[in-house]
């Protein structure tokens, strides 16, 4: 009788919570957009706790099922579990990246251990694994679709990577490691946000505006101060210093790798990626670094010519040589001298709204997509705008939200993520986030050439999520190997400055004039300009990431001395630093790209090779576009990446495509 009473109380409580907590029921909103108008910070933790309870019960039911294990009663049942938990975490972690108030940061700190423990409870459950393992070992005889095989393989691999085969003591230690890593990673990100805001307060320039400021600031002493402040974020010996965090994280990552039988974290992380091994990545990056540095040295010579002119004119001290804080400034002088191209000439033609419409129109031309502005939808911030996306036949593709302006609560950079993931019967809600110049009373948001590419890039990720046609969300959209996920994003960059595409979206914000052919010609002529620098800093960051994760011990290691030595060994020249130095390398210490930053260059081989087919057939060729949509964008992780690529391309990628594309 007591059990019945307790159960009744639990049901009544659940009903009461559902009435009050918007996470505990499906969103009653257009297209499943989260009900931001009803969500309050007090709702997050109770919803997470309830979501965990519900998924625990769902996992228990899978285990308790006495029927013989099948894909449907084990794997598919697991895929359908955790709906409430997925709903609340997708909102919490997305909003905490783009609107991280101090109170929300504290909620994340409270949520992370709950989620880490819950995840380990699932992925270390021997009874659950036993059922999955039976299916995995007999996978070829179960009559599964290829997507189902990939889902089963991914789930089984998740158990293995989380230490299901370890002994009780080792599993207990693995739990401690996972818990501590999640906390340290979150702290790293919070520290970096604080350092970014301190930089903005000191110089009146946000982190996203830093490249432009360095290119236009004539005061060399100020450039040096800005550079040194920018490049020492997280390395100032204050409360936001990240050096100790890095060492703790690396020690834990190394310990975790060794528990699982690997020599170092890179071996563990790359085992199921396209590259396969750290050695393969190292060789790949070395093949890029050498020609990139060679071209960068030629670029220095060009810049020194411009600096010498300033010395002669008395604008720079005698004997001045190009330093890292001079690169952006003198790059612009060389660009003007060589190509008569000035960002101040181009920016008026790249109003943010027009560039966004340009990428929308491009996807209409390529894939038949249609867009409708959504008014009055729920949003987590006033800067967010929403668009309904439909297919050529009128069927719903999904919703794209855009959030493009900087604020002190938003981390730097640009990214895409899901508020609602695609699965059978569910269309996705995707968000693209950026940090472009905010409009003023007199001027709209005007983008630099790099920012135009960024907008196209992130929309490529959005397409990967929007066009997904998978049955299971664990392999849908961008849920693919890390070194494949950048293909859809990077191939979109190739269209940004094609003459035919520019003619449709690049219009002067004041006159409406289409960008003149003369200016287009200058942009195209400068297509590979400064690629020595850009490739070198990207390859350097990729190598630095790899070197960190190839360590088998950090005992006695000084993090900055290690970084300095790594840069020396890779052949990095003094005038260039890695795109991200260790203490602000959020991709690898708080963003999921550990031992994976190389994927931008790895995927660029694919994207440049793929776009060569478009150039051969025509950049708007429908047959080629639909092949890319069907074989790559719609497929998510439902097949091995190289199989998907070769279905589209009809051959292995040409490794020389990257160097050709970058003019190296």
N, C-alpha and C positions, 0 to 999 in steps of 0.2 A: 504493500500500500504506500509506503514511504517513497519507493522508486517512482510510482505513478504520480505522486504529488510533485516530486522534484521535476519530472518530465513536463508536467503541466505548467509549472512555473517557468521552465526553460522556454516552452512554446510561447507563453504569454510575453516573456521578456523579448523574445525574438520579434514577435509581432509589434511590440511597442517600439523596439529599436528601428524596425523597418519604417514605421510611421515617421520617425524623427531623423533617421540617418539616411541621406540620399544615396549612399553607396550600397545599401543593402537591398536594393531593387533595381531593375533595369531602368535606364534613363528614359523618362517620359519627355523626350526632347526631339527636335528635328534630326533625323538621320543618326541617332544614337550619340550625338555630341554630349560629353559630360555635362551634368547639370550644375555648371559653375555658380549660377545664381543662388543655389541652395546649399552649396558646399561651404562649410565653415571649418576652421582649423581643428575645432574640438571633435569633428567627426572622424578624423583620420585614424587615430589609434584604436578606438572602439571598433571601427570597421575592419581594421587589420586583424584584431584579435578574433572577431567573429568570422572573418574570412579564413583564418587559420583553423578555427574549430570546425568549420564546414568542410574544408579540404581534408582535415584529419579523418573526419567521419567517412568521406568519400573514399579515401585510401583504405581505411579499415574495411569498408564494404567490398572493395576489390579483393583484398586478401581473404576475407571471410567467405567469398563465393566458392562453393564446393564443386562447381562445374569445372571441367578441364579448361586450362587456360586457352584463350583464343585472342586474336588481335582485338576483337570487339570488346570482350569483357575485361581486358587488362589495359592494353595500350590506348584504345579509343576511349575507354572509361576514364583513364588518367587525363587524356587530352581535354575532356569535358569538365574535369574537376577544377576547383579553385576559381570559380567565376567571380565571386565577390573580392577575393584577394587580388586577382588580376585587375579588377576594376579600380580598386583604391590605389594600388601601387603604381599603375600607369599614370594616374593623375598626380599623385604625390611626388614621384621622382621627376616627372616632366616639369611640373610647376616649380619644384625646388631648384631646377637648373635655370629657369627663365624668370622667376620672380621670388628669389630666396630671401624672404624676410628673416630677421633674427629668430622670431618665434617658430617659423617653419623649419629653419635649420635645426632647432631643438627637437622638433617632432621627428625629423629624419633620423637624428641621433637616437631617439627612443625606438624608432621603427626598425632600424637596421638589425639589431640583435634578435628581435623577434622573428624577423624574416630569415636571418641566417640560420638560427636554430631550427626553424620549421623546414627549411630546405634540406638541411642535413638529416633531419628526422625522416624525410622521404627518401633521399638518395643513399642513406645508410640502413634502410629497413631491409633486413635479410629476407623476410617473407615476401615482400613486394618484389625484390630483385629475383627471387627464385622463380617467380612466374614469368617475369620478363626474360630471364635467362633461358628458360625452356623454349620460349618462342624464338629467341634470337638464334639458338643453336639449330633450330629446325626451320629457319626462315625460308629457305629455298623450296620447302615442301608445303608451304601453307597457302599457296595460291594468292599471295599478296600482290597488290599493285606496286609499281616501282616507288611511288610516293609512300605507301605504307611501309615498305622495306626501309626507306630512308628515315622515317619517323621512328621505327623500331631500333634501327642502328643508332640513331642519335640518343634515344632514351637509354639504351644499354651502355653507350659510351659515357653518358652522364653519371651513371652508377660507378663505372670503373674509375673515372677521373676523380670521383669524390671518395674513393678509398673503400668501396664495398668489400674488396678482397682482403683488407687489412685486419689485423687482430684487434681485440677489444681496446687495448691500451693505445694502439696506433690510431684507431678511429676516434677515440676520445681526444687525442692530440690534434687530429685533423679538424675536429669541431672547433677547438680553441683557435687554431690558425685561421679558419674561415671567418670566425667571429671577429677576431682582431683585425684581419685584413679589411673587412668591410668598414670597420670604424676608422682605421687609419686612412683609407682611401677617401672617405667622406671628409675627414679633417684636412687632408691635403687640398681638396677642392675648396673648402671654406677658407683656408688660409690664403689660397691664391686669389679668391674673390676679394678678400680684404686688401691684399697687396695691389691688386688692380685698381681698387677704389682709391687707395693711398696715392698711387701714381697719378690718377686722374685729378685728385685734389691738389697735388703739388704743381702739376704742369698745365692744368686746364685742358687736358687732352685725354680722351678715353683710350683704352688699349686698342680698340678697333680703329681709332683715328691715328694711332702712332705711326704707321707706315706713311700716311699722307703728310703728317707733320714733319717727319724726318726728310721727306722729299722737298719740302717747301721752306724749311727754316734756314735762313741764310746765316744766322748767328752760330758759328761753329762751336763755341763754348757751350751754348745751350743744347746743341745737338749732342755733344759729348755727355753732358749731364743727363739728358733724356735717355740716351743709349745705356749708360751705366745703371740708371735706375730701372729701366726696362729689363736689362739682362741680368740683374741681380735680384729680381723678385723671388721671394722665398729663400733668400740667402743673405739676410740682413741681421742675423743674430737677435731678432726680436721675437715676440710671441707668435708670429706667423712664419717663422723660419721652418722650412721643410726638410732640411738636411737629415735630422734625426729620424723623421718619418720615413724618408727614402731608405735609410739603412735598416730600420725595423721591417719595412715591407719586403725589402729584398731578402733579408734573413729568413723571414717567414715563407716567402715564395720558394726559396732554395730548399728549406726544410720540407715543404709540401712536395716539391718535385722528387726529393730523395725518398720520402715515404712511399711514393708511387713507383719507385724504381728507376727514376731518371737521374742523370748526372747534374742537370741544371734546369731552370724553368723554361728556357727556350726549347729544349728537347720535348718537354711535356706539352707546351702550348702548340708547337708546330706539328705534332704527330698526326693530327687530323686535318691539316691545312693543305692547300695545293702545293706549297713549297716543300713540305715534308720534314725538312731538317734545318737546323741552324746553319750548317755548312753550305747548303744550297742557297740560303738567303745571303750569307756572307759573300759568296762568290758572285751572286747576282748584283749585289750592291757595289762590290769592288769594280765590276765591269762598267758601272755607271759613273762612279766617283772619279776615276782617272780622266775620262774625256771632259767631265763637267769642270774639274779644277783647271784643266788646260784652257778651256774657254774662259773661265773666270779670270785667269791671269791676263788674257788678252783684253778683257773688259777693264781690268785695272789700268792697263796701259792707256786705253782710250780716256778713262776718267782722269788720269794724271795729266793728260794734255789739257783738259778743261781746268783742272786745279792750277796748273802752271799759268794759265791765262789770268786766274784770280790773283796769283802771287805777283804777276807782273803789274796788275792793276792796283795792287796794294790791298786787295780784299782778303788775302791770306798771308800769313808770315812766310818769309823766305825759308826754303827747305822743307815745306810741308809735304807730307806724303799721305796717300789715301789710307784712312783708318776705318774701322767698322762703322763709326758714326758718320762717315762721309759718303758711304756707298749710295744710299737712296738719293741724297742731294745731287751728287755728281752724275748719277745714272740719268736723272732728269735732264741735266745739262747735255749729256751725250745724246739722249733721245731727241732733244730739240735740234742739236747740231747735225745729227746724222739723218733724221727723218722729218725734221720740222714738226714734230709731234709733241704737243703739250697737253697734259691732263686737263688743264683749265679750258682747252679748246673742246675736248671730248665730253666732259662731264655734263654740260648743258643738254646734250642729246640723250643722256641716260637717266632720266627721271625714274625713280624706283617703280612707280605704278606702270610706266610704259614698258620697262624691262620685264616686269612680271607678266604683263599682257603679252609681251613678245614670246615668252616661254610658253604661255598658254596657247598662243596661236601656232607655235611650232608643233606642239603636241596634237593640235587639231589637224595640221597638215600631214604629220607623220602617222598618227594613230587614230584619227577621227574623233578625238575627245572634244566634248562641249562643256562650257563653263557658265555658271549662273551665280552672281553675287548673292550671298545670303545676308539678309538684314535682320537685326534683332535677335541673333542667336546668342546662346550663353557663351561667355568668354572669360578667361582668367585675368585678362588685362585689357584696358581700352584700346591698346595698339593692335590687338588681334583682329584680323579680318577673315571671313570664311567664304568658301566657294563650293558649290555643289558641282561635282564632275560626273558627266554621263557619257555613255558610249555613243557611237554613231547611230545605233538603233534606239536610242533613248533610255536604255537600261542604266541603272545607277552603278557608277564606278566607285564612288566614295566622296569624302569631303576633305578638302585641303584647307588648313588654317595657316595664315602667315603672320609672323610676329617679327618685324624686321628692325626695330629701333632699339638703341642701347638704353640701359638704365642701371642704376647702382646695384640692383638685386639680380641682375642677369650676368651669367658668366660670359667671358669673351668668346669670340669665334662664331661659327655658324653650324647648324646641325638640323637633321630631320629625325623625327621619332613618331611613334604611334600613340594616340590616345585610345584607339580601338583597333585591335589587330584583325586582319582578314582571316576568315575561316569559312567553311561551307555554310552558306546562308547568312553570313555577316559581311557587310562591306565596311572598309576601314575608315577611320578618321585619322588623318595624318597632319602633322604640323611641321612647317619649315620655320626655323628661328635664325635670325641674323642680327648683326650690329652695324647697320648702315647709318649714315648721317640722318639725324632727325630733322624734319622740316622746321623752318623758322617762319616768322610772320611774312617774310619777303621771298623766301626761297624754298622750293620743295626738296625732298630728299634726292640728291644727285649722286650717282655712283661713279667710282673710278673704274677703270678697265678691269682691274683685279676683282672688284666687287661685283661687276657684271658677271664675270666668270663664276664667282662664288654663288650667285643666285641661280645660275643655270646648273651648277654642280649639285646644289642641295635639292633642286627640283628633280634631278635625275634620281636621287634617293627616293624622293616622294613618289615618282612614277613606279619605282620598284615595289613600293608598298601599295600604291593605289591599284595597279594593274594585276596584282597577285590573284591567281585563280586556283589556289590550293584548297584542299579539303581540311587540312590540319594546320592550326596556327603555329605549331612548333617549327614548321618548315616554310611558313608563308612569308612572302615579301622579302625583307632584308635579313631574314634568319638563314643566312648562308655563311660559308667559310669567310673569315675575315679578309683573306686576300682575293676574294671574288666580289665582295660587297661594293667595292669602289668602281667596278666596271660601269654600272648604269649611271652613276653620278658623273664620272669623268668623261664618258662619251658625250654627254650633253654639252660640255664645255666647247666641244669642237664646232658646234653650230653657232655659238654666241656671236662671232664676228664674221661669219660668212656674209658676203655682200647681199645676197638675196634675203637673208634673214634680217640683217640690219635695216634694209629698206622698209621692213614692215613694222619695226618697233622703235628705231632710233630717231626720235623727233625732238627738235629744240623745244624746251619747256615753255619758252616765251612766244615764239613765232609759229610753232608747229611745223617748221621746215624739216624735211627729211635730211638726215645726215648727208652732206655732200660727198660726191664720188672722190673728190680730192682727199678728204679726211679719211674715208674708208680705205683708200689706197695706202695712206700713211700707216693706218692701223695694221693692215695686212703686211706691209713691208717690214714693220717692226714686230712681226709675229714671234720670231725667235729671239728678239732682243732681250738681253739680260738673263738669258737662260743658263749661262754659266753659273751666275750667282744663285738663281732660283733652284737649279738642280743640285748644286753643291750643298746649299743649306738644308734641303730636303733629304738628300742622301746622307748627310752628316747626322741629322737627327735620327734617321733610320738605323744607321750603324751604331750610334750611341745607345739607342734602345736595345739593339741586339746584344751589344757588349755587356750591358747591365744584366741581361737575362741569360747570358752564357756563363755567368759567374757560378762557381760551385761553393763559394764562401765569401763572406764580407768581413771576416775577422781582421781587425787592424786596418781596415780600408778607410781612407778619407774620401768622401764622395766627390769633392771638387777636384782633388788631385787625380782621382780615377778618371773623371771627365776630361781633364786636361791631357792625360796620357792617351786616352782613347782618341781624342781629336788629333794628337800628334801622330799616332800610329796609322790613322786613316788617311793622312796626307792633307788634312784641312789647313788652309792657309790662314795667316794671322788676320787678314782683312775680313774674314767671314766667320761667324759663329753658327752652330747648329740652329735650325729654325726654332727649336725649343731646347733650352738648357735644362739640366736635370731637375732643378728646384721649381720650375714652372712647366714641366712636361706633363700636363694634365692627361693627355691621351694615354700615357702608359702608367701613370700613378693614380689616376682617378677616373679614367674613361674607357677602359676595356680594350685598349690597343696594345697591351704589354706584349713584347716580342712580335708585334704586328704592325708597327708603324710603316714598315717596308711595303705594306700592302698598297699604298698609294702608287708607288712606282711599279710594283708587280702588276697591278691592274691596269696601269697606263700602257703596258705592252699590249694588253688585250684591247683597250679602248682605241689606241692609235691604229692597231691592226684592223679593228672592226670598222673604224671610220674610213680607212682606205677603201673598203668595199663600197661604202656610201659614195665616196668621191668617184669611184669607178662607175657606179650605176646611176649616180645622181643623188644629191643630198636630200631630196624629197622623194626618192623612189619608194613607192608604196609597197612593193613586193619585199624589198630589203627591210623596210621599217617594220612591216608586219611579221617578218621572219624574226627580227630581233625581239619584237613584243612577245610572240608566241614561244620562242625558244629560250628567252632569258628573262624578260620582265614578268611574265605570267607564272613562271615556274618556281620562283623562290628557291628553296633548298630541296626540292622534290627529286632531284637527280644530282649526280656528281657534277661540279662546276665545269670541268673540262669537257665532259660529254655535252653539256648544254651549249658551251661555246662552239664546239666543233659542229654541232647541228646547225647553228646559225652560219658559221663561217665556211664550213665545208672542208676545213683543214686546220692543222695546228697553227697557233699564232706565230707570226714572224717576229722573232726577238729583236730585230733591228728597227722595228716600227717606232719604238720609244725614242731612240737616238735620232732617227730621221725627223720625228715630230718636234723634237726640241732643238733641232739644228745643231746637234753635237756630232 
